[in-house]
Amino acid sequence: MPDNRSSFYNHIAQTSDAPMGLEIERAEGCRIHTTDGRSFVDLISGIAVSSLGHRHPNVIKAIQRQLDKHLHVMVYGEFIQEPQSAFAQLLCDQLPEQLDRVYFVNSGTEANEGALKLAKKSTGRSNFVAFKNSYHGDTHGSLSVTGRDVYRDPYLPLLPGITFLDFNDPDQLDRIDEETAAVIMEPIQGEGGIIPAETEWLKAVRRRCDETGTVLIFDEIQTGFYRTGSLFAFEHYGVVPDILCLAKAMGGGMPMGAFVSSSDRFEAFKHDPPLNHVTTFGGHPLSCAAAHANLQTLLDGDFAQKANRIAEIACHMLRGDGIEEIRGRGAMLGLQLRDAELTQNVVKYCFKNGIILGWTLHSNSLVRIAPPLIIEEKLLEECFQTILDGVEKYC
């Protein structure tokens, strides 16, 4: 038998010097179980992926049904496959009429890459506006519009023609002009520290894009599928993007992403030349079957209310010395602590007590809280009490 731990550290490419290193046996609902008999509450949902918890029975049944039919049969867009068609119909039925066509990919960064290319191809322009402290992924195009130099600098030069503005600053919007192909943004900055857009500012961005013929891209990879208390975060603001990017919770635990736009805009991908944006595994039938079951289960439940209830309990309980602020929407929350040392100690304390937490990529003093939407209130309150105990212990 292979030594899985040794193989992990010796043969899996590492992304940090200190991975969590849990050896997973199984996962179910809100809990992850390890091979050494421990159990952890996943209070970050695999980074906003497992909104219905791990291995939701509806998702598992859909995967099993499709598994008995077929797996990959042809590159994206050539064969009619029922899992793709049915999910595309269900998804577009939930969206404004101008978002009527979907392109399936495998991940969030692929969704953003496709959106950037679609904006360039459909406008004939090449410049982009993005925002400081944003995060859109780690492939070259997505990294080019990610507003954090520490992650960009090792890979320069990246795409030219990128302008970074201050998030929520209305005085800089005149830098969106007739040469801008697209503005790409998160309605709530995730890795930047759970920073919601201000409603009037977001509406001003929409107006400026309309004035200049600029495409507005919303990266809802973290915020989608009831994470913020509505199916998509743009619904909170009454602002509709021209391109909507989705992933993470979309697949119910399977790899899945998409960018959605209008039929007219997607015409740009069909000619000059044909097949100018293709994917082999995008819209994989297993992922589409899982995503369909995931979305239907969300639509059939009261998950907007559940997400908002999570926020209510968090705002009520998570107070005291060392806690500076809790911000965000629904079940996409950030707990701002006094400093990085306290944050690190609290996260470690919770880990020792069976709770998986973490901080955001761009902030080492903010605890990410993004539990599965199915979490029971009693368990949630117990987890929050453990966080409070950790803050008190190290404050």
BAGUFI-512833 format. One line per 3 residues: number of its first residue (from 1); their letters; for each residue x, y, z of N, C-alpha, C. Coordinates in steps of 0.1 Angstrom, whole numbers, plus 5000, padded with zeros to 4 digits. Atoms other than C-alpha are relative to their C-alpha. Example, Ala and Ser with C-alpha at 12.3 -4.5 7.8 and 13.67 -1.06 7.14 Angstrom:
<atoms>
1 = as = 5009,4988,5000,5123,4955,5078,5009,5012,5000  4991,4989,5000,5137,4989,5071,4992,5011,5008
</atoms>
This chain:
<atoms>
1 = mpd = 5008,4988,5000,5000,5000,5000,5009,5013,5000  4992,4988,5000,5013,5035,4992,4999,5008,5013  5000,4991,4988,5022,5059,5020,4994,5013,4994
4 = nrs = 5006,4988,5006,4997,5087,5010,5006,5013,5005  4994,4988,4994,5012,5112,5034,5014,5003,4993  4987,4998,5006,5047,5107,5020,4999,5004,4985
7 = sfy = 5002,4996,5014,5034,5108,4984,4995,5014,4999  5005,4986,5001,5016,5140,4991,5011,5010,5001  4990,4990,4998,5046,5158,5004,5012,4998,4990
10 = nhi = 4989,5003,5009,5071,5142,4979,4997,5002,4986  5004,5000,5014,5051,5142,4947,4989,5009,4995  5011,4990,5003,5022,5166,4949,5007,5014,5000
13 = aqt = 4995,4986,5000,5033,5202,4938,4993,5008,5011  5005,4993,4988,5029,5223,4970,4998,5015,4996  5003,4986,5002,5015,5258,4970,5004,5009,5012
16 = sda = 4995,4993,4989,5028,5268,5004,5009,4991,5008  4991,5008,4992,5053,5257,5030,4993,4993,5012  5008,5006,4988,5025,5248,5055,4986,4997,4996
19 = pmg = 5013,5005,5003,4996,5229,5039,4993,4995,5013  5007,5006,4989,4969,5218,5063,5003,4986,5003  4995,5013,4998,4979,5183,5057,4990,4990,5005
22 = lei = 5009,5010,4995,4947,5165,5067,4998,4989,4990  5002,5011,5009,4944,5131,5052,4985,4996,5001  5015,5001,5000,4907,5128,5042,4996,4985,4997
25 = era = 5007,5013,5002,4887,5096,5046,4987,5001,4993  5013,4998,5006,4853,5109,5037,4995,5014,5005  5006,4988,4996,4831,5140,5039,4985,4999,4998
28 = egc = 5014,5001,5001,4794,5143,5045,4994,5012,5007  5006,4989,4994,4772,5173,5051,5010,5011,5003  4991,4989,4996,4791,5200,5071,5013,4995,5005
31 = rih = 4989,5006,4993,4818,5176,5083,5010,4993,4990  4989,5007,5007,4851,5163,5069,5007,4990,5011  4994,5010,4991,4865,5131,5085,5013,4995,4994
34 = ttd = 4986,5004,5004,4902,5121,5084,5003,4986,5004  4997,5014,4999,4919,5088,5083,5005,4996,5014  4996,5002,4986,4931,5092,5119,4989,5001,5010
37 = grs = 5011,5001,4992,4896,5093,5132,4994,5014,5005  5005,4987,4996,4891,5131,5136,4989,5004,4991  5011,4994,5007,4861,5151,5125,5001,5015,5001
40 = fvd = 4999,4986,5000,4861,5187,5114,4987,5006,4994  5011,4992,5006,4833,5212,5107,5006,5009,4990  4995,4992,5012,4840,5228,5073,4993,5013,5000
43 = lis = 5007,4987,4999,4831,5264,5081,5004,5010,4989  4997,4991,5011,4845,5277,5048,4995,4993,4987  5007,5007,5011,4827,5251,5025,5010,4998,4988
46 = gia = 4990,5003,5011,4859,5242,5006,5003,5013,4992  4999,4987,5006,4863,5279,4999,4988,5003,4991  5013,4996,5006,4826,5287,4990,4996,4990,4989
49 = vss = 5004,5010,5010,4821,5255,4970,4988,4992,5005  5010,5010,4996,4800,5231,4991,4988,5007,5007  5012,4993,4994,4769,5253,4997,4990,4991,5005
52 = lgh = 5009,5010,4996,4748,5222,5000,5007,4990,5009  4992,5010,4993,4774,5205,5021,5007,4990,4991  4992,5010,5007,4796,5176,5011,4990,4988,4996
55 = rhp = 5007,5012,5005,4780,5148,4990,4984,5001,5003  5015,4999,4999,4744,5161,4990,4994,4989,4992  5006,5012,5007,4722,5131,4981,4994,5003,4987
58 = nvi = 5005,4997,5013,4705,5148,4952,5011,5001,4990  4989,4999,5009,4738,5156,4937,5007,4987,4997  4994,5014,5002,4752,5121,4942,4991,4992,4991
61 = kai = 5009,5008,5009,4721,5105,4926,5001,5005,4986  4999,4995,5013,4724,5128,4896,5013,4995,4993  4987,5005,5005,4761,5118,4892,4999,4986,4996
64 = qrq = 5001,5015,5002,4753,5081,4895,4992,4997,4987  5009,5003,5011,4725,5083,4869,5008,5003,4987  4992,4996,5012,4748,5101,4844,5012,4991,4998
67 = ldk = 4988,5009,5001,4777,5078,4851,4996,4987,4993  5005,5012,5007,4756,5049,4837,4997,5003,4986  5003,4996,5013,4750,5068,4805,5013,5002,4991
70 = hlh = 4987,4997,5007,4783,5084,4793,5008,5010,5007  4991,4990,4995,4813,5104,4803,5003,5010,4988  4996,4991,5011,4832,5126,4778,4997,4993,4987
73 = vmv = 5002,5005,5013,4821,5121,4742,5006,5009,4989  4995,4991,5010,4833,5152,4723,5003,5013,5006  4997,4987,4995,4848,5186,4728,4987,5008,5001
76 = yge = 5011,4992,4998,4825,5213,4739,4993,5006,4987  5007,4993,5010,4798,5226,4716,4997,4992,4987  5002,5007,5012,4797,5198,4690,4988,4990,5001
79 = fiq = 5011,5010,4999,4773,5171,4703,4989,5006,5010  5011,4996,4991,4739,5177,4719,5000,4989,5012  4999,5008,4988,4742,5163,4755,4990,5005,5010
82 = epq = 5012,4996,4991,4711,5163,4777,5005,5007,5013  4996,4993,4988,4730,5172,4809,5004,5015,4998  4997,4986,5003,4744,5203,4793,4988,5008,4996
85 = saf = 5012,4992,5004,4712,5214,4776,4991,5003,5011  5010,4999,4989,4690,5208,4806,5005,5010,5010  4995,4991,4991,4713,5227,4829,5001,5014,4995
88 = aql = 5000,4987,5006,4718,5256,4805,4986,5006,5000  5014,4994,4999,4680,5260,4803,4996,5004,5014  5004,4996,4986,4675,5259,4841,5008,5012,5004
91 = lcd = 4993,4988,4995,4703,5284,4847,4995,5012,4993  5005,4988,5007,4692,5308,4820,4986,5005,5004  5014,4997,4995,4656,5306,4833,5001,5009,5012
94 = qlp = 4999,4992,4988,4668,5322,4865,5006,5014,4998  4992,4988,5003,4686,5351,4848,4992,5010,4992  5007,4990,5009,4675,5384,4831,5001,4996,4986
97 = eql = 5002,5005,5014,4665,5379,4795,5013,5002,4991  4989,4997,5009,4697,5395,4781,5012,4990,5003  4990,5010,4997,4718,5367,4798,4994,4987,4997
100 = drv = 5007,5012,5005,4704,5339,4777,5008,4989,4994  4991,5010,5006,4734,5319,4766,5012,4998,5009  4990,5003,4990,4760,5301,4786,5011,4992,4993
103 = yfv = 4988,5008,5005,4795,5288,4778,5006,4993,5013  4995,5008,4989,4806,5260,4802,5015,4998,4999  4986,5002,4999,4841,5257,4814,5002,4991,5013
106 = nsg = 4997,5009,4989,4859,5238,4842,5003,5007,5014  4996,4994,4988,4868,5265,4868,4997,5015,4999  5002,4986,5000,4865,5301,4878,5009,5008,4992
109 = tea = 4990,4992,5008,4897,5314,4862,4997,4998,4986  5004,5002,5014,4886,5298,4829,4988,5008,4996  5012,4992,5003,4853,5316,4832,5004,5014,4997
112 = neg = 4995,4986,5002,4871,5349,4836,5008,5002,4987  4993,5000,5012,4895,5341,4808,4991,5001,4988  5010,5000,5011,4866,5334,4785,4993,5013,4999
115 = alk = 5007,4987,5000,4848,5366,4795,5009,5011,4995  4991,4990,5005,4879,5387,4788,5001,4999,4985  4999,5002,5014,4883,5372,4754,4987,5004,4992
118 = lak = 5013,4996,5006,4846,5376,4746,4998,5015,4999  5001,4985,5000,4847,5413,4756,5009,5006,4989  4991,4995,5011,4877,5419,4733,4995,4997,4986
121 = kst = 5004,5004,5013,4863,5400,4704,4987,5007,4996  5013,4994,5003,4828,5415,4706,5001,5016,4999  4999,4986,5001,4840,5451,4710,5011,5005,4991
124 = grs = 4989,4995,5008,4872,5452,4690,5010,5008,5008  4991,4993,4992,4889,5468,4719,5009,4991,5008  4991,5008,4993,4918,5456,4740,5003,5004,5015
127 = nfv = 4997,4996,4986,4920,5476,4773,4989,4996,5010  5009,5004,4989,4905,5466,4806,5002,5009,5012  5000,4994,4987,4896,5483,4839,4996,4990,5010
130 = afk = 5003,5009,4989,4898,5463,4871,5002,5008,5013  5000,4992,4987,4900,5472,4908,5011,4994,5009  4990,5003,4990,4927,5472,4935,4994,4990,5010
133 = nsy = 5003,5011,4990,4926,5442,4959,4990,4990,4994  5008,5010,5006,4905,5422,4934,5007,4987,4999  4994,5013,5004,4910,5385,4927,4992,4993,4990
136 = hgd = 5008,5007,5011,4900,5368,4895,5006,4987,4995  4994,5013,5004,4923,5338,4893,5015,5001,4997  4986,5000,5001,4958,5327,4886,5006,4997,4986
139 = thg = 4995,5001,5013,4960,5320,4849,5004,5014,4995  4994,4987,5004,4977,5348,4829,4990,5011,4998  5009,4990,5002,4947,5367,4818,4993,5005,5013
142 = sls = 5006,4997,4987,4929,5365,4851,5009,5007,5010  4991,4993,4991,4960,5374,4870,5003,5014,4995  4997,4986,5005,4965,5404,4847,4990,5010,5006
145 = vtg = 5011,4991,4995,4932,5419,4861,4998,4998,5015  5000,5002,4985,4939,5408,4897,5008,5012,5006  4994,4988,4995,4946,5439,4918,5009,4999,5012
148 = rdv = 4991,5002,4989,4974,5427,4940,5014,4997,4995  4987,5001,5007,5010,5433,4929,5008,4989,5005  4992,5011,4995,5025,5407,4952,4998,4987,4993
151 = yrd = 5002,5012,5008,5009,5380,4931,5003,5002,4986  4998,4997,5014,5013,5397,4898,5015,5001,4996  4986,4996,5003,5050,5408,4900,5008,4988,4996
154 = pyl = 4991,5011,5004,5066,5373,4898,4998,4996,4985  5003,5005,5013,5049,5368,4864,4999,5011,4989  5000,4990,5010,5054,5401,4846,5010,4997,4989
157 = pll = 5012,4991,5004,5049,5411,4819,4988,4991,4998  5014,5005,5002,5012,5403,4819,4993,5007,4988  5007,4993,5011,4985,5416,4796,5002,5015,5001
160 = pgi = 5000,4985,4999,4990,5453,4787,4987,5006,5000  5012,4993,5001,4964,5479,4789,4990,4998,5011  5008,5002,4988,4951,5472,4824,5001,5012,5009
163 = tfl = 5000,4989,4990,4940,5501,4846,4993,4996,5012  5006,5004,4987,4933,5495,4883,4995,5013,5007  5006,4989,4992,4909,5518,4901,4997,4996,5014
166 = dfn = 5004,5003,4987,4900,5521,4937,4985,4995,5001  5013,5005,4998,4870,5500,4947,4991,5010,5007  5010,4991,4994,4839,5521,4956,5004,5015,4999
169 = dpd = 4997,4986,5001,4855,5554,4945,4994,5005,4987  5007,4995,5012,4832,5573,4921,5008,5010,4992  4992,4990,5007,4858,5599,4912,5009,4995,4990
172 = qld = 4991,5005,5010,4878,5576,4891,4994,4994,4988  5007,5007,5010,4851,5563,4868,5002,5006,4986  4997,4994,5013,4861,5587,4840,5011,4993,4993
175 = rid = 4989,5008,5007,4890,5564,4833,4995,4988,4992  5007,5009,5009,4865,5540,4818,4997,5008,4987  5002,4992,5012,4865,5553,4782,4997,4992,4988
178 = eet = 5004,5006,5012,4858,5545,4746,5010,4990,4995  4990,5010,5003,4890,5523,4744,4999,4988,5009  5000,5011,4990,4880,5501,4773,4990,4989,4995
181 = aav = 5008,5011,5005,4868,5467,4762,4990,4996,5011  5008,5005,4989,4855,5457,4797,5005,5005,5013  4997,4999,4986,4853,5465,4833,4997,4987,5007
184 = ime = 5003,5013,4993,4857,5433,4854,5001,5003,5015  5001,4997,4986,4848,5433,4890,4992,4989,5008  5008,5008,4991,4835,5413,4920,4989,5009,5007
187 = piq = 5010,4992,4993,4802,5427,4934,5003,5001,5015  4994,5000,4986,4817,5417,4968,5014,4994,4998  4986,5005,5001,4855,5415,4968,5002,4989,5011
190 = geg = 4998,5011,4991,4863,5381,4983,5013,4999,5006  4987,5001,4994,4900,5376,4987,5006,5013,5004  4996,4986,4996,4904,5414,4991,4995,5003,5014
193 = gii = 5004,4997,4986,4887,5412,5025,4985,5000,5002  5015,5000,4999,4849,5406,5019,4995,5015,5001  5003,4986,5002,4843,5442,5007,4988,5001,4991
196 = pae = 5011,4998,5009,4808,5448,4993,5001,5013,4992  5001,4987,5008,4803,5473,4965,4989,5008,5006  5010,4991,4996,4783,5503,4974,4990,5002,4989
199 = tew = 5010,5000,5010,4750,5504,4956,5000,5011,4990  5000,4988,5009,4751,5539,4941,5013,5000,4992  4988,5001,5008,4787,5534,4930,4999,4989,4989
202 = lka = 5001,5011,5010,4779,5501,4913,4991,5005,4988  5009,4995,5010,4750,5518,4895,5007,5010,4991  4993,4990,5008,4774,5546,4884,5010,4993,4991
205 = vrr = 4992,5008,5009,4798,5519,4870,4992,4996,4988  5009,5005,5011,4769,5505,4850,4997,5011,4990  5003,4988,5008,4760,5540,4837,5012,5003,4991
208 = rcd = 4988,4996,5007,4796,5547,4827,5003,4990,4989  4998,5011,5011,4799,5514,4808,4990,5002,4989  5010,4997,5010,4767,5522,4790,5004,5012,4991
211 = etg = 4996,4987,5007,4780,5557,4780,5011,4997,4991  4988,5002,5008,4812,5543,4766,5000,4988,4992  5000,5013,5007,4801,5510,4751,5009,4990,5005
214 = tvl = 4991,5009,4993,4821,5491,4776,4992,4988,5006  5006,5012,4995,4813,5455,4786,5002,5000,5015  4998,5001,4986,4806,5451,4823,4999,4985,5004
217 = ifd = 4998,5014,4996,4818,5417,4837,4999,4999,5015  5001,5003,4986,4807,5405,4871,5006,4986,5002  4994,5012,4996,4829,5379,4886,4992,4995,5013
220 = eiq = 5008,5005,4989,4804,5360,4908,5004,4986,5004  4995,5013,4997,4826,5330,4913,4998,4996,5015  5002,5003,4986,4824,5332,4951,4986,5004,5004
223 = tgf = 5012,4994,4995,4792,5352,4954,4987,4992,4995  5011,5006,5006,4769,5330,4933,4993,4989,5008  5008,5012,4995,4742,5304,4942,4997,5001,5015
226 = yrt = 5005,4997,4987,4727,5320,4973,5010,5003,5011  4990,4997,4990,4760,5326,4991,4998,5013,5007  5002,4987,4994,4751,5362,4997,4986,5003,5005
229 = gsl = 5014,4998,4996,4714,5357,5004,4991,5002,4989  5008,5000,5012,4702,5360,4968,5007,4990,4991  4994,5010,5008,4708,5336,4940,5013,5005,4994
232 = faf = 4988,4994,5005,4733,5360,4925,5001,5014,5007  4998,4987,4993,4748,5391,4942,4995,5012,4993  5005,4988,5007,4739,5414,4914,4986,5004,5003
235 = ehy = 5014,4998,4997,4703,5410,4924,4998,5009,5012  5001,4991,4989,4710,5429,4956,5000,5015,4996  4997,4987,5004,4720,5459,4936,4991,5006,4989
238 = gvv = 5009,4996,5012,4695,5460,4907,5009,5004,4988  4991,4997,5011,4725,5461,4883,5003,4987,4993  4998,5012,5008,4727,5435,4855,5013,5001,4992
241 = pdi = 4987,5000,5008,4762,5427,4840,4997,4996,4985  5001,5005,5014,4768,5421,4803,5006,4986,4999  4995,5013,4999,4788,5390,4812,5001,4996,5014
244 = lcl = 5000,5005,4987,4783,5369,4843,5009,4988,5001  4991,5011,4998,4811,5346,4855,4997,4992,5013  5004,5009,4989,4803,5316,4877,5009,4988,5002
247 = aka = 4993,5013,4998,4820,5286,4893,4998,4996,5015  5001,5004,4986,4827,5273,4929,4988,4992,5003  5012,5007,4995,4793,5264,4943,4991,4995,4989
250 = mgg = 5008,5003,5011,4779,5259,4908,4999,4985,4998  5000,5014,5003,4789,5222,4905,4996,4991,5011  5004,5009,4989,4778,5209,4939,5011,4991,5005
253 = gmp = 4988,5008,4996,4814,5197,4945,5007,4995,4988  4993,5004,5012,4822,5188,4909,5007,5013,4993  4993,4989,5007,4846,5210,4888,4991,5006,4989
256 = mga = 5010,4994,5009,4824,5235,4870,5001,5015,5000  5001,4985,5001,4824,5271,4857,4993,5003,4988  5008,4995,5011,4806,5292,4832,5002,5015,4999
259 = fvs = 5002,4986,5001,4804,5326,4817,4987,5001,4991  5014,4999,5006,4769,5338,4806,4999,5014,4994  5002,4987,5006,4760,5366,4782,4989,4999,4990
262 = ssd = 5011,5000,5010,4737,5374,4753,5003,4992,4988  4998,5007,5012,4732,5354,4722,5007,5009,4990  4994,4991,5009,4742,5385,4702,5015,5001,5002
265 = rfe = 4986,4998,4997,4775,5389,4720,5008,4987,4997  4993,5012,5002,4784,5352,4717,5002,4997,4985  4997,5001,5014,4782,5355,4679,5014,5002,4997
268 = afk = 4986,4997,5003,4817,5368,4681,5009,4988,5001  4992,5012,4999,4830,5333,4690,4998,4990,4988  5003,5009,5010,4816,5317,4659,5007,5002,4987
271 = hdp = 4995,4997,5013,4835,5334,4631,5013,5008,5002  4988,4992,5000,4868,5351,4622,5010,4997,5010  5004,5012,5007,4879,5323,4627,4989,4993,5008
274 = pln = 5008,5009,4992,4854,5297,4637,5008,4993,5011  4993,5007,4989,4862,5278,4669,5011,5008,5006  4989,4992,4995,4882,5307,4682,5001,5001,5015
277 = hvt = 4998,5002,4986,4875,5298,4718,4993,4986,5003  5005,5013,4998,4872,5261,4726,5005,4994,5013  4996,5007,4988,4875,5237,4755,4997,4985,4998
280 = tfg = 5003,5014,5001,4878,5199,4757,4990,4995,5010  5007,5006,4990,4863,5192,4790,4989,5009,5006  5010,4991,4995,4841,5223,4796,4986,4994,4998
283 = ghp = 5014,5006,5001,4805,5212,4804,5000,4985,5000  5000,5014,4998,4815,5177,4813,4987,4995,5005  5014,5005,4997,4783,5156,4815,4998,4997,5015
286 = lsc = 5002,5003,4986,4790,5145,4851,4999,5013,5008  5001,4987,4993,4796,5181,4862,4987,5007,4997  5013,4993,5003,4765,5194,4844,4989,4993,5007
289 = aaa = 5010,5008,4993,4744,5166,4859,5000,5004,5015  4999,4996,4986,4757,5175,4894,4995,5015,5001  5004,4986,4999,4752,5213,4887,4985,5002,4999
292 = han = 5015,4999,5001,4716,5208,4876,4994,4996,5013  5006,5005,4988,4708,5188,4907,5002,5010,5011  4996,4990,4989,4726,5214,4929,4991,5012,4999
295 = lqt = 5008,4988,5002,4708,5243,4914,4985,4998,5003  5014,5003,4997,4674,5226,4915,4997,4999,5015  5001,5002,4986,4679,5217,4951,5000,5014,5007
298 = lld = 5000,4987,4995,4688,5253,4959,4987,5008,4998  5012,4993,5003,4658,5267,4941,4988,4994,5007  5012,5006,4993,4634,5242,4958,5000,5003,5015
301 = gdf = 4999,4998,4986,4647,5252,4993,4998,5015,5004  5001,4987,4994,4647,5283,5015,5014,5005,5003  4986,4997,4998,4684,5290,5010,5004,5015,5001
304 = aqk = 4998,4985,4998,4682,5328,5007,4998,5003,5015  5003,4998,4986,4666,5328,5042,5011,4994,5009  4990,5007,4992,4692,5303,5055,5013,5008,5000
307 = anr = 4988,4992,5001,4721,5325,5042,4999,5012,5009  5002,4988,4992,4706,5356,5058,5000,4997,5015  5001,5004,4986,4700,5337,5091,5015,4998,5005
310 = iae = 4986,5001,4996,4737,5328,5092,5006,5013,5003  4995,4986,4998,4746,5365,5089,4994,5006,5013  5006,4994,4988,4721,5374,5117,5007,4994,5012
313 = iac = 4994,5007,4988,4736,5348,5141,5015,5005,5002  4986,4995,5000,4772,5359,5132,5000,5014,5006  4999,4986,4995,4765,5396,5138,4995,5001,5014
316 = hml = 5005,5000,4986,4747,5388,5171,5011,4994,5009  4991,5007,4991,4774,5365,5185,5014,5005,5000  4986,4997,5002,4807,5376,5171,5004,5014,5004
319 = rgd = 4997,4987,4995,4814,5406,5192,5010,4999,5012  4991,5000,4988,4840,5416,5219,5013,5005,4997  4986,4995,5001,4876,5426,5225,5007,4992,4990
322 = gie = 4993,5007,5010,4898,5418,5196,4993,4999,4987  5008,5000,5012,4870,5418,5171,4996,5014,4996  5002,4987,5004,4869,5449,5151,4988,5002,4991
325 = eir = 5011,4999,5009,4842,5442,5125,4996,4987,4995  5003,5011,5008,4822,5416,5108,4992,5006,4988  5006,4994,5012,4812,5424,5072,4998,4990,4989
328 = grg = 5004,5009,5010,4798,5409,5041,4985,4999,4998  5014,5002,5002,4764,5396,5030,4997,4985,5002  5005,5014,4999,4745,5364,5039,5011,4991,5006
331 = aml = 4990,5009,4994,4769,5335,5044,5014,5002,4993  4987,4996,5004,4799,5353,5028,5005,5011,5009  4996,4991,4989,4814,5369,5059,5015,5001,5002
334 = glq = 4986,4998,4996,4847,5383,5070,5000,5005,5015  4998,4995,4986,4856,5386,5107,5013,5007,5002  4988,4992,5000,4881,5414,5110,5005,5000,5015
337 = lrd = 4995,5000,4987,4903,5408,5140,5011,5011,5002  4991,4989,4997,4928,5431,5157,5013,5000,4992  4988,5001,5008,4959,5419,5139,5003,4986,4995
340 = ael = 4997,5013,5006,4975,5390,5120,5004,4990,5010  4997,5010,4990,4989,5373,5150,4988,4994,5007  5012,5005,4994,4956,5371,5167,4992,4991,4991
343 = tqn = 5007,5007,5010,4940,5359,5135,5006,4986,4998  4993,5013,5001,4966,5331,5131,4997,4991,5012  5002,5008,4988,4962,5320,5167,4986,4995,5001
346 = vvk = 5014,5004,4999,4924,5319,5165,4997,4989,4990  5002,5010,5011,4924,5299,5132,5006,4987,5005  4993,5013,4995,4949,5274,5148,4992,4994,5012
349 = ycf = 5008,5005,4988,4928,5272,5180,4988,4993,4995  5012,5007,5005,4897,5264,5160,5003,4987,4993  4995,5012,5007,4916,5239,5139,5002,4988,5011
352 = kng = 4997,5010,4989,4927,5221,5171,4987,4995,5006  5013,5003,4994,4891,5221,5182,4989,4996,4989  5009,5006,5010,4877,5206,5150,4992,5009,4991
355 = iil = 5006,4990,5009,4868,5237,5129,5010,5005,4990  4991,4995,5010,4883,5245,5096,4996,5015,4996  5001,4986,5004,4887,5283,5090,5012,5003,4992
358 = gwt = 4988,4995,5007,4912,5304,5072,4998,5015,4998  5001,4986,5003,4920,5339,5062,4999,5002,4984  5001,4998,5015,4915,5355,5027,5014,5002,4995
361 = lhs = 4987,5000,5007,4943,5356,5002,5007,5013,5002  4994,4987,4999,4949,5393,5005,5000,5006,5014  5001,4994,4986,4943,5398,5042,5003,4989,5010
364 = nsl = 4996,5010,4989,4960,5380,5071,4994,5003,5013  5007,4997,4987,4938,5396,5098,4985,4999,4999  5014,5002,5002,4904,5386,5084,4997,4986,5000
367 = vri = 5004,5014,5000,4888,5353,5092,4989,4998,4991  5011,5003,5009,4868,5339,5064,4990,4991,5006  5011,5009,4995,4834,5325,5074,4990,4998,4989
370 = app = 5008,5003,5012,4815,5308,5046,4994,4985,5002  5004,5014,4997,4797,5277,5061,4990,4995,4989  5011,5006,5008,4775,5253,5041,4987,5006,5004
373 = lii = 5013,4994,4997,4740,5268,5038,4991,4991,5007  5008,5010,4993,4726,5236,5053,5003,4999,5014  4995,5002,4986,4744,5240,5086,4988,5003,5010
376 = eek = 5010,4998,4990,4721,5237,5116,5004,5011,5010  4997,4988,4992,4719,5267,5139,5007,4996,5012  4993,5004,4987,4730,5248,5170,5015,4998,4997
379 = lle = 4986,5002,5003,4762,5237,5153,5007,5013,4996  4994,4987,5003,4768,5271,5139,5003,5008,5012  4998,4993,4988,4764,5287,5173,5012,4994,5008
382 = ecf = 4989,5007,4993,4788,5261,5188,5013,5004,4993  4988,4996,5007,4814,5270,5161,5003,5014,5003  4997,4986,4996,4810,5307,5168,5005,5002,5014
385 = qti = 4996,5000,4986,4814,5301,5205,5015,4996,5001  4986,5004,5000,4847,5283,5198,5009,5011,4994  4993,4988,5005,4858,5313,5177,5002,5010,5011
388 = ldg = 4999,4990,4989,4850,5336,5206,5009,4995,5011  4990,5006,4990,4869,5313,5230,5014,5002,4996  4986,4998,5005,4899,5315,5208,5004,5015,5000
391 = vek = 4997,4986,5000,4897,5353,5205,5003,5004,5015  4998,4996,4986,4894,5356,5243,5014,4994,5005  4988,5006,4995,4923,5332,5249,5013,5007,4995
394 = yc = 4988,4994,5005,4948,5350,5227,4999,5016,4999  5001,4985,5001,4935,5386,5229,5009,5007,5011
</atoms>
